[in-house]
Amino acid sequence: MDEKPNFDEKLCIIHLRRTIYTKLKRYTRRNKFTDEKIEKIYKNAKEFTEIFHEKSYNIAKEKFKQYINKYEEIPEVLQQFMEKHVINFIDRYLLYLKDPKIEKTSNKLDNYYRNTDPEIIKKRYKTRNGILSYLYYQMVDLTDKKEKDNLSL
């Protein structure tokens, strides 16, 4: 269990977009901005989220660099969010553009797990260690059952 699997973990752009717009909604309500200021903030956020609609990894990466180069124009709430959740992880968000086998969103999996598994199991899937630990114990359990079956023959 000491070996780490060699795979890239993709981050979901649907969840990213949803989180951004939730934060913007709270931020604009709390600060009571004018309609013009709110429109400007949302326009800036839309410019960022459109990066994920590109067809090529290189184009998306270049547009992200251009967006970040206009850092002073980015609303403060988005600057803070970018620094914490996006800048260091942009390659993981854009991974689906590098490999066509990777889904653009993990929502299909989310929907499956939300509808089939209890909450405690869903939480295990959210981290690499959680899923590896879960799979390890599943393997141990199956091995034990197999051994018991062989002994009873």
C-alpha positions as CSV (number, residue, x, y, z in Angstrom):
1,M,0.0,0.0,0.0
2,D,3.1,2.2,0.1
3,E,3.2,2.6,-3.7
4,K,1.2,5.5,-5.2
5,P,-0.6,4.9,-8.4
6,N,0.6,6.8,-11.4
7,F,-2.4,8.8,-12.6
8,D,-3.4,12.4,-13.0
9,E,-6.3,13.5,-10.9
10,K,-8.7,15.8,-12.8
11,L,-10.6,18.5,-11.1
12,C,-14.2,19.2,-12.2
13,I,-14.8,22.4,-14.0
14,I,-18.6,22.2,-13.3
15,H,-17.9,22.3,-9.6
16,L,-15.3,25.1,-10.1
17,R,-17.9,27.2,-12.0
18,R,-20.6,26.6,-9.5
19,T,-18.3,27.5,-6.6
20,I,-17.2,30.7,-8.3
21,Y,-20.7,31.9,-9.0
22,T,-21.8,31.0,-5.5
23,K,-19.0,33.1,-4.1
24,L,-19.8,36.0,-6.4
25,K,-23.4,36.0,-5.4
26,R,-22.6,36.2,-1.7
27,Y,-19.9,38.8,-2.3
28,T,-22.1,41.1,-4.4
29,R,-25.0,40.8,-1.9
30,R,-22.8,41.5,1.1
31,N,-21.1,44.5,-0.4
32,K,-24.2,46.0,-2.0
33,F,-22.6,47.0,-5.2
34,T,-24.3,49.0,-8.0
35,D,-25.8,47.0,-10.9
36,E,-23.0,48.3,-13.1
37,K,-20.3,47.0,-10.7
38,I,-22.1,43.7,-10.3
39,E,-22.3,43.3,-14.1
40,K,-18.6,44.0,-14.4
41,I,-17.7,41.4,-11.8
42,Y,-19.9,38.7,-13.5
43,K,-18.5,39.7,-16.9
44,N,-15.0,39.1,-15.6
45,A,-16.0,35.7,-14.1
46,K,-17.6,34.7,-17.5
47,E,-14.3,35.6,-19.3
48,F,-12.5,33.2,-16.9
49,T,-15.0,30.4,-17.2
50,E,-15.0,30.6,-21.0
51,I,-11.4,29.4,-20.9
52,F,-12.8,25.9,-20.3
53,H,-14.8,25.9,-23.5
54,E,-11.7,25.9,-25.7
55,K,-11.0,22.9,-27.9
56,S,-7.3,22.8,-27.3
57,Y,-5.2,22.6,-24.2
58,N,-2.6,25.0,-25.6
59,I,-5.2,27.6,-26.5
60,A,-6.9,27.3,-23.1
61,K,-3.6,27.6,-21.2
62,E,-2.7,30.7,-23.3
63,K,-6.1,32.3,-22.6
64,F,-5.6,31.6,-18.9
65,K,-2.2,33.3,-19.0
66,Q,-3.7,36.3,-20.7
67,Y,-6.5,36.4,-18.1
68,I,-4.0,36.2,-15.2
69,N,-1.8,38.9,-16.8
70,K,-4.7,41.3,-16.4
71,Y,-4.6,40.5,-12.6
72,E,-5.4,44.1,-11.5
73,E,-8.7,44.0,-13.5
74,I,-9.8,40.8,-11.8
75,P,-12.3,41.5,-8.9
76,E,-10.7,41.0,-5.4
77,V,-13.0,38.0,-4.6
78,L,-11.9,36.3,-7.8
79,Q,-8.2,37.1,-7.1
80,Q,-8.4,35.4,-3.7
81,F,-10.2,32.4,-5.2
82,M,-7.7,32.1,-8.0
83,E,-4.7,32.2,-5.7
84,K,-6.1,29.6,-3.4
85,H,-7.9,27.2,-5.8
86,V,-7.0,27.7,-9.5
87,I,-3.5,29.1,-10.3
88,N,-1.6,26.0,-9.0
89,F,-4.2,23.6,-10.3
90,I,-5.0,24.9,-13.7
91,D,-3.4,21.9,-15.5
92,R,-5.6,19.5,-13.5
93,Y,-8.7,21.5,-14.5
94,L,-7.6,21.4,-18.2
95,L,-6.6,17.7,-18.2
96,Y,-9.6,16.7,-20.3
97,L,-8.2,18.8,-23.2
98,K,-5.0,16.8,-23.2
99,D,-6.6,13.3,-23.2
100,P,-9.9,12.7,-25.0
101,K,-10.6,9.7,-22.8
102,I,-11.0,12.0,-19.8
103,E,-14.5,13.4,-19.2
104,K,-14.9,17.2,-19.0
105,T,-16.7,16.8,-15.8
106,S,-16.9,14.2,-13.0
107,N,-20.7,14.8,-12.6
108,K,-21.5,11.4,-14.1
109,L,-19.6,9.8,-11.3
110,D,-21.1,12.2,-8.8
111,N,-24.6,11.3,-10.0
112,Y,-23.9,7.6,-9.7
113,Y,-22.4,7.8,-6.2
114,R,-25.0,10.2,-5.0
115,N,-27.8,7.8,-6.1
116,T,-26.3,4.5,-5.1
117,D,-23.9,4.9,-2.1
118,P,-24.5,6.0,1.4
119,E,-22.9,9.3,2.5
120,I,-20.1,7.7,4.4
121,I,-18.9,5.9,1.3
122,K,-19.2,9.0,-0.9
123,K,-16.8,10.8,1.4
124,R,-14.2,8.1,0.8
125,Y,-14.1,8.7,-2.9
126,K,-13.2,12.4,-2.6
127,T,-9.5,11.9,-1.9
128,R,-6.8,9.8,-3.4
129,N,-6.0,8.2,0.0
130,G,-9.7,7.6,0.6
131,I,-10.3,5.7,-2.6
132,L,-7.1,3.7,-2.3
133,S,-7.9,2.8,1.3
134,Y,-11.4,1.8,0.3
135,L,-10.2,-0.3,-2.7
136,Y,-7.5,-1.9,-0.5
137,Y,-10.1,-3.1,2.1
138,Q,-12.4,-4.2,-0.7
139,M,-9.6,-6.4,-2.0
140,V,-8.8,-7.8,1.5
141,D,-12.5,-8.6,2.0
142,L,-12.8,-10.3,-1.4
143,T,-9.5,-12.3,-0.8
144,D,-10.8,-13.5,2.6
145,K,-14.1,-14.6,1.0
146,K,-12.3,-16.4,-1.7
147,E,-10.1,-18.2,0.8
148,K,-13.1,-19.3,2.8
149,D,-14.8,-20.6,-0.3
150,N,-11.7,-22.6,-1.2
151,L,-11.5,-24.1,2.4
152,S,-15.2,-25.2,2.3
153,L,-14.7,-27.1,-0.9
